[in-house]
Amino acid sequence: MPQPDNALTDVPYWRITALRIVYLLIVLGLSSFVWQQLLFEAAELATMTGIAKAMMATLVILSLFGLRYPLDLLPVLIFELVWKMIWMLLIALPAALDDRWTSSTERVFFECAGVVVLFVIIPWRHVWARWFTRPGEPWLPTNLPEGHTIARR
């Protein structure tokens, strides 16, 4: 029986606990307003606002799974980290440098700024071992049942 990769199993308990806390904060923070808006105010929401609220509701649902499976749901936190960093670097920073900073930009900036804690909490060695060095799933079936073939063109 093959031994598991240490990078996939050696995630410190404090990091798993910290990941669960982040998932819980997402659930509590977003649930407090997103579901109420989607369930009772959806007809009044602008299209893009409705899309954003639906995505936040999906984030809440996925974060509930993250409470149970914090390492398996790391792509959810990585998605959060990446989109917020892109927004801060490509929208907020140029706005600040070009003196186009508004109260709306400032509000969103401070809502996004807390994401920097994920740089410390995410077990990057695990991420590297799990999604970059480990072989991916095959694109074509490798063990077909007898009598089954793949049509070749």
C-alpha positions in Angstrom: 0.0 0.0 0.0 1.5 3.4 -1.0 2.4 5.8 1.8 0.6 9.1 1.8 2.6 12.2 0.8 3.7 13.9 4.0 2.8 17.3 2.7 -0.8 16.1 2.4 -0.9 14.8 5.9 1.4 17.1 7.9 -0.9 20.1 8.2 -0.6 21.4 11.8 -3.7 21.2 13.9 -3.6 25.0 14.5 -3.9 25.6 10.8 -6.9 23.3 10.5 -8.5 25.0 13.4 -7.7 28.4 11.9 -9.2 27.3 8.6 -12.4 26.2 10.4 -12.6 29.6 12.1 -12.3 31.4 8.7 -15.1 29.2 7.3 -17.2 29.9 10.3 -16.6 33.7 10.0 -17.7 33.6 6.4 -20.8 31.6 7.3 -21.8 34.0 10.1 -20.7 37.2 8.4 -22.4 36.6 5.1 -25.5 34.8 6.4 -26.4 37.7 8.5 -27.5 39.7 5.4 -27.1 37.8 2.2 -29.9 35.3 2.7 -32.3 37.9 3.9 -31.7 40.0 0.8 -32.0 37.0 -1.5 -35.1 35.6 0.1 -37.0 38.8 0.7 -35.5 41.6 -1.5 -34.4 39.7 -4.7 -37.0 41.4 -6.9 -35.5 44.8 -6.1 -31.9 43.9 -6.6 -30.0 45.1 -9.7 -28.9 42.3 -12.0 -25.2 42.4 -11.0 -26.0 42.9 -7.3 -28.2 39.8 -7.5 -25.4 37.8 -9.1 -23.0 39.0 -6.4 -25.5 38.1 -3.6 -26.1 34.6 -5.2 -22.3 34.0 -5.3 -22.0 35.1 -1.7 -24.8 32.7 -0.8 -22.9 29.9 -2.6 -19.8 30.9 -0.6 -21.8 30.4 2.6 -22.9 26.9 1.5 -19.4 25.9 0.5 -18.0 27.3 3.8 -20.4 25.1 5.7 -18.7 22.1 4.0 -15.4 23.7 4.8 -16.2 23.5 8.5 -16.2 19.7 8.1 -13.5 19.3 5.4 -11.2 22.4 5.8 -8.5 21.1 3.5 -10.7 19.8 0.8 -12.4 23.2 0.5 -9.2 25.2 0.3 -10.0 26.2 -3.4 -12.9 28.2 -2.0 -10.5 30.2 0.2 -7.9 30.5 -2.6 -10.7 31.9 -4.8 -11.5 34.5 -2.1 -7.9 35.4 -1.7 -7.2 35.7 -5.5 -10.3 37.8 -6.4 -9.7 40.2 -3.5 -6.0 40.6 -4.3 -6.8 41.2 -7.9 -9.4 43.8 -7.0 -7.0 45.5 -4.5 -4.0 45.5 -6.9 -5.8 46.3 -10.2 -8.7 48.5 -9.0 -8.1 50.0 -5.6 -4.3 50.7 -5.9 -4.6 52.5 -9.3 -7.6 54.5 -7.8 -5.5 55.5 -4.9 -2.5 56.4 -7.0 -4.6 58.4 -9.5 -6.5 60.3 -6.8 -9.8 58.5 -7.7 -10.3 57.0 -4.2 -14.0 57.2 -3.2 -15.9 56.3 -0.1 -17.2 53.3 -2.0 -13.7 52.2 -2.9 -12.6 52.6 0.7 -15.5 50.6 2.0 -14.8 47.7 -0.4 -11.0 47.9 0.3 -11.5 47.5 4.0 -14.0 44.6 3.4 -11.3 42.9 1.3 -8.2 43.8 3.4 -8.8 41.0 5.9 -8.0 38.5 3.3 -4.3 38.9 3.9 -4.6 36.7 6.9 -5.2 33.8 4.5 -1.6 34.1 3.3 -0.6 32.9 6.8 -3.4 30.4 7.4 -3.5 28.5 4.1 -1.1 25.6 4.3 0.8 26.4 1.1 3.0 23.3 1.2 -0.2 21.2 1.2 -1.7 23.2 -1.7 1.5 22.7 -3.7 1.6 18.9 -3.0 -2.1 18.5 -3.6 -2.7 20.5 -6.7 0.6 21.0 -8.4 2.9 18.0 -7.8 0.4 15.2 -7.5 -0.7 13.6 -10.8 -4.1 14.8 -12.0 -7.0 12.6 -13.0 -6.6 11.1 -16.5 -8.2 12.8 -19.4 -9.1 9.4 -20.9 -10.1 6.2 -19.2 -7.1 4.0 -18.5 -8.8 0.8 -17.4 -11.8 0.1 -19.7 -14.0 -2.9 -19.0 -13.6 -5.7 -21.5 -15.4 -5.0 -24.7 -15.3 -1.2 -24.3 -13.1 0.9 -26.5 -12.5 4.5 -27.2 -13.2 5.7 -30.7 -10.1 7.1 -32.2 -10.4 9.6 -35.1 
